[in-house]
């Protein structure tokens, strides 16, 4: 084995990932080659140092900044759930019924608060379209009531 | 013991107590920030990416399997987000540059009969230098070295993550270490 080959296999050699016979070849080579021996020793120290590098310190108040975002996210998801929960559960019921799945214990469990994928199922929503003159239309019935899936 | 504590905190989060997440953030903030820093290469962006990584973890906390350790999961999220960040910033050019002048410049070592000064370095001196010097490596060497030697990812994983062939990855790892060694030798020469 020549020096070039030894150096190309150095990482795997240092991590004992080479087949036994290849490692033996490298051992034989390094007994004769001082340069490769020195290179392997230096790399061993370098790799070991890299794997034990201490962590950098996170900025001051980093945890506060993250928690602000987490709490905002939580509140937003709670608000969404509050306003959508009735329709979510109704939709879930319709989906279960449409799929001929008995709304038994599984169905009841799916309709609890933690059931979140209903957000991605189209929900029926009512949309009211008023006339062009808003002032006037307030005293009148809406022109049309839309029903959208 | 720490894993049990993590598990309890995460179960609390899954049960609707977001404040429990603070314990997780406080425990992993240095690790997550360091990983992001070593990949994106500066403190300002690293802070943003690290915050985003925690928020992403929180949003997905319901699907986290509490039987598994949290550390590899948050590390993987951080690595993902950091590499995504680099992609958005540099449109992948940083990995495809074929110009290796920077490698040549950094690794030119004056041939000498003297023993390599690196051999005499104490472990603590090396650690101290490495922490600073790794930040000065070009991105295409710094990222593979961080993922392979610090984050302990495999060649296959890194190659897939960075979308580069295995041969290119090994070349970057080799050249990155050569460049690091050259920088350490320079540092020693300046000090002497």
Interface residues (C-beta under 8 A of the other chain):
Chain A: X7 X8 X11 X38 X41 X42 X43 X45 X46 X47 X49 X50 X51 X52 X53 X54 X55 X56 X57 X58 X59 X62 X63 X65 X66 X67 X69 X70 X71 X73 X74 X114 X116
Chain B: X18 X19 X21 X22 X25 X26 X29 X30 X31 X32 X33 X34 X37 X43 X47 X50 X51 X54 X55 X58 X59 X62 X115 X116 X118 X119 X121 X123 X126 X127 X130 X131 X134 X145 X149 X150 X152 X170 X173 X174 X177 X180 X181
